[in-house]
Amino acid sequence: MNRKSLIFAFTVIITVIISGFVYAASLKGGPAPVIPILKVDKNTKEPVVINGDTVEYSETDMTAVANGNVVITYQDTKLTCKKAIFHTDTKEILAEGDVNLMQGKDFLKGESMVYNVETKTGTLVSPRVFIAPTYYGGGEKAEKQDLNHYYMKNGYVTTCDKEKPHYRVQAKQLNVYLNDRVTANNILVFVGDVPVFYFPYLSIPLNDHRPPVTVQPGHNDDWGYFLLTSWKYYLNENIKGRINIDYREFRNFAYGVSTNYHTDNYGSGVVNLNYFNELNQHSWSSRPDQPDEKLDRYRAQLRHKWQPDPATSAIVEYNKLSDINVVKDYYIRNYQRDMVNNNYASIVRTDPYYTTSLLVQPRVNRFDSVIEYLPQAQFQTRSLKIGQTNFYYDGSAQAANINNLQAAPVNGVAAVNRVDTNNQLSYQANVLGWLGIKPFVGTEQTYYSRDRLGDNDNFIRGNAFTGVDLNTRFYKTFDVKSNALNIDINGLRHVVSPTISYYYAHRPTFRPENLGQFDSIDTINYSNNITPSLENKLQTKRLIAGKMQTVDLARLILSTNYNFETADKKKGKVGTYDYLFESKPYNWMRILSTASYDQHASRFSAFTFNIVGDPNNLENQDLRGAEYTDLTLKKWSWGAGYRWQNNVYSQLEGQVMFNVTEKWKVTAYEMLNFRSTTTGVNAGNSFFNRFTEQEYRVSRDLHCWIGDLIFNVSQDHGYTFMFSLRLKAFPEMPFEFQKNYNPPMFGSTLPPN
């Protein structure tokens, strides 16, 4: 008998002995031991392990039969059932009775299954499937065709976990690719047992939080009755996006395509194309007896980002609009947030000691007023330490061809070629162990091809500057422990940080009024001022997220500046007094206030006050949280802000949100203008005590859906009613109508004067 035969005989004897013990144990009613079957893969150390109430192994049939509470594991796969037969030669399992197959976070349930542990393929009868992160599915039969691919016949997919889901996407053939997508042809969408939509093809990325289809009905004074729809498409992992088909009663149909693309070597980006086949509102409003006129309006956008290496990034942004009001008319919230239609291409390289960049910024839309850079090249060093000394060098240089274009129909272009260099030498030291000092001196030289009026060509404007920054810090601790007014105090530390900055710039060789004004380089003028600032901070420690952390109970910054002499040689004077106060009396509450006081006019020139209450302590996030997938995640929140500027505006804004029950949430938003002064053609006119905007929102938890009823009253857009159903599994909605109170950026400081 050769060596291989001896090994095989020994394996058979050991297996028979183990099987005998198992069989004997099952007769005695004791727990059955785990049976490690022969390894599936010679290159792995992991065997198939079978456990059950009884497990019998037949060497002749090369099968293992398990009955009762069967558990079979191999690598990251686990199969449970009532009865299983494992064929060691084919590596195939026949499982029956309450079959559950788990692979990572995904699982399949069914009545019976044939499964191959080596190829990780099989067929499941009457499947019920969970697909991470939030999908469920079912059907007549499911075939696991490879490690990450399921095929379901007469199947459905949904995000509802009910045995009879509230809604489902059903098709004769469904393909599920784990951690990637679900695809299907000839789809019917059912709500209950009622078909409501048909799609010829649908691809649902599994890790995308936006819904595959969104339908938003509503009514407002600008659009009349409207229906906005968004349809997701998926060509492959590198090309996917959405198709929008909208109808507005007063504006007709609108179409749009948004495409997100990715390339392996040249970056990624997004392309948005929108076309509005609009009815001329004047034709139906003022002359109803005349046929409607058609307006062709459009919006084209491109944003591309490419990072050829870790130190270099390139961005291209393009916005082409048919007219100046198209964003305002169709993208209300976008218009309020972003009024600038940027068009530029830039490339930036960041090295350890310097940064270089190239910018091209043309005007694309004639109705925009734009400073063109065609192009601008820039070089800037980091603060470079000189040898082993405390001296540091900072330098920059830029060259640009610049045009100042006014919006059409204004004619005339202010243009110049400009080269600018700035060089600064500073010294950083600590005196007496507590005083930080940084004196500096520098010069800025700028070449201009022409001045503002064209009287001088090819000249250099020179400017020299110097100054010093002083700063220090004192603190004292107090052994105080208190919970008065529920303000948790575990020790106090008072920190005082005074700073003084002095800056002097000599009169430039060319005054700014003789130069074309393009950016801050052209505004350089004589300066001789000192800026003192004093920060007081009161800190304590609190238990946050299971750890004692330092918290700023209150912070107060006072600052001003004093000009020794102005550019027109007038006597010096004190500037405005500025203050910033920030407090966090509780972990869930923040207060921020700023003000500027003009002591020459003996009055405040500006004032703001903001207070936010949020039990989740979500700093700098909107309070309403429209993307919540669970209404119970936040029980309540509120916030209010008041902004005032002398003779310009006086505005109060606030919002409150709370759960009436675990299923119902109510949100109210208000913006009131006590006074506002208009700009543009009506500049100087003021109105008083107007509700600029109000919005009321009622949300209802519908198990796998959240229903929202929205009522908005806007001074600019009239009344708006909207109803939406959003799936919890897809919190990111493509339509943004909701108005929010956005709290300020806590932790900010006053800008230097």
Secondary structure, DSSP 8 states (H G I E B T S, - for coil): --HHHHHHHHHHHHHHHHHHHHHHHHHHT-----EE---S-TT-----EEE-SEEEEETTTTEEEEEEEEEEEETTEEEEEEEEEEETTTTEEEEEEEEEEEETTEEEEEEEEEEETTTTEEEEES-EEEETTTEEEE-SEEEEEETTEEEEEEEEEES--SSS-SEEEEEEEEEEETTTEEEEEEEEEEETTEEEEEEEEEEEETT--S-SEEEEEEEETTTEEEEEEEEEEEEETTEEEEEEEEEETTTEEEEEEEEEEE-SSS-EEEEEEEEEEEE-HHHHHT-TTS---EEEEEEEEEEEEEEEETTEEEEEEEEEESSTTHHHHH-HHHHHH------EEEEEEE-SSEEEEEEEE----TTS-EEEEEEEEEEEE--EE-TTSSEEEEEEEEEEEEEEE--TT---EEEEEEEEEEEEEEE-EEETTTEEEEEEEEEEEEEEEE-SSSS-EEEEEEEEEEEEEEEE-EEEEEEEEE-GGG--EEEEEEEEEEEEEEEEE---SS-GGGS---SGGGG---EEEEEEEEEEEEEEEEEETTEEEEEEEEEEEEE--EEEE-TT--EEEE--EEEEEEEEEETTEEEEEEEEEETTTTEEEEEEEEEEE-TT--TTS-SS-TT-S-GGG-SEEEEEEEEEETTTEEEEEEEEEEESSSSEEEEEEEEEEEEEE--GGGTT-EEEEEEEEEEEEEEEEETTEEEEEEEEEETTTEEEEEEEEEETT----S-----------TT------
